[in-house]
C-alpha cells in the first residue's frame, strides 16, 4: 500500500470540505451552537462538513474505516487503515471569524502515514505522505533551523485544570516564556503544527488535545524535519493526549520543561 495513492483524493476532499465550511460561515448568526464539554463548542457546520468528508471517502475508498471528531468510528476497530478526521479544527475560531482548519489523516494502527491540513480562510493547504516530504500549496517546506532559545517563537494552548497534567501548567508556560522571543496561540492544534512545519513557529506544545486534531499535523511536521512526542518524550501521544513538538532544537528545549508535568489524565 502506497500512501501516495491516496493523497490526491485527500487534497480534493479537504478543499471541498473547506468550501462547504466557508458557505456555513456566511450564515454564522443563524447557527445553533452547543457544548460538547467545558470550553468545547459544537455547531451544525462541524457535523455537516464531517458528513461530506465521510460520504466522499465512502465513494472513493469504501474499504477504509473512518473516525471523525463528531461521529466517532465508522467501520471495524481492527481495520488496518482508517481516515482520522477533524472536520473543523478550531470551532471557536470558525465561529469568531478567525482561521480554522480541515484536518484529514490516513492512519495505519496509531501511525499517521499521510496527512492534509487545509486552512480555507488563508487558502493554504499543507500535505505530506510518509517518506516523501511536506508541502504547502505544492511547494516543499521545512522547519526553521533556529537554535537560539532567545529567538524561538512558540505556539501553545491554555489548558483547563481538570486534567492532572495541567497542574502547574501556567508555571511551566512562564518558565518557557521567560526564555523565548514570543508565545502565540493559534486556536487550532492542526494549524499550530502546520505553522511549525513551514517555519513560522519553532515549536508547539499543548495538552490536553486529541489525536484526531493532530494526526495530520504529525506526519506533516515529521516530514518537514520536525520532531513530535508527548510531554514526556515518548510517542504515546494518542493515549497521553499531550504534544511537545518542533524543529529538533526547539522541541528538545520545550521538552526540558514539559517533562516535569505530572502524568495522568483526569484529576479525579
Secondary structure, DSSP 8 states (H G I E B T S, - for coil): --THHHHHHHHHHHHHHHHHHHHHHTTGGG--EEEEETTEEEEHHHHHHHHHHHHHHHHH-TTSEEEETTTEEES-TT-SEEEEEEEEE-HHHHHHT---EEEEEEEETTEEEEEEEEETTTTEEEEEETTS-EEETTEEE-------GGG-EEEE----TTBGGGTTHHHHHHHHHTTSSEEE--S-HHHHHHHHHTTS-SEEEEES--HHHHHHHHHHHHHTTEEEE-TTSSS-HHHH-EEEEEEHHHHHHHHHHHTTS---SB--
